[in-house]
Amino acid sequence: MNPPATPSWSHLMAPHGVLRVAINLGNPVLAGLDAAGEPCGISADLARRLAAQLGVDLAWRLFHKADASVQCVRADEADIGFFAIDPLRGQGLHFSPPYVQIEGAYMVRSDSPLQTNQEVDQAGHRVTVGAGSAYDLFLTRHLRQASIVRAPSSPAVVDVFMAQQLEVAAGVKQQLQADALRLPGVRLLPGRFMVIHQAMGMPAGRSALAREHLNAFVEEAKRSGWVAEAFVRHGIEGAAVAPPGYPADD
């Protein structure tokens, strides 16, 4: 375990006297709201764990889109957030090492001729993703022939896919699997098209000591087994605890 936080650590990590936390509710694998309307999931639990170590209260900043959560932390309106590591998002943010790896998958209609992820990037194929999501950023860089249709948010991706009769939907594999169970006539392509490295983040302008403390906090949560226990507690399947350190460049 990390040594108990000192007042100086609390000041560095939560300079306003409370730990302001940006939570993106658009990724149901990591965060949501409980019956009382309070944030729940592994992201919320990590925030509570950090606040307890620092000896400060929490102030939630709740969003339904990843991009809005990013902007909140980047503008120093929150002290920490939970984001997929991405080079574009890295402007104005410090990412901790990732704590979890999540797969991105494609959904097509049952009668689609597409059978593999490699077949998606063809002229005439329209791929819908949540605007500003990690999938949007990744596919914007990697798709060369297929076009991108941006849904208002990640939870809206499959609805847009169905309503506009698009060729492909892209998103969190677990969410697409759940949608496939409730919707007839759709299927997921096997495997994955990307791995998301989910990390904690803070404004880039914070001190080197604050960045190091956040990094150490995440690494200890993985090393101690806390993250693996959180997977069990929240029934998270299809994700993996991230290995130590930062991911290798793609």
Secondary structure, DSSP 8 states (H G I E B T S, - for coil): ------HHHHHHH-TTSEEEEEEETT-TTT-EE-TTS-EESHHHHHHHHHHHHHT-EEEEEEESSHHHHHHHHHTTSSSEEEEE--TTTTTTEEEEEEEEEEEEEEEEETT-S--SGGGSSSTT-EEEEETTSHHHHHHHHH-SSSEEEEESSGGGHHHHHHHTT-SEEEEEHHHHHHHHHHSTTEEE-SS-SEEEEEEEEEETTS-HHHHHHHHHHHHHHHHTTHHHHHHHHTT--S-EE--SS-----
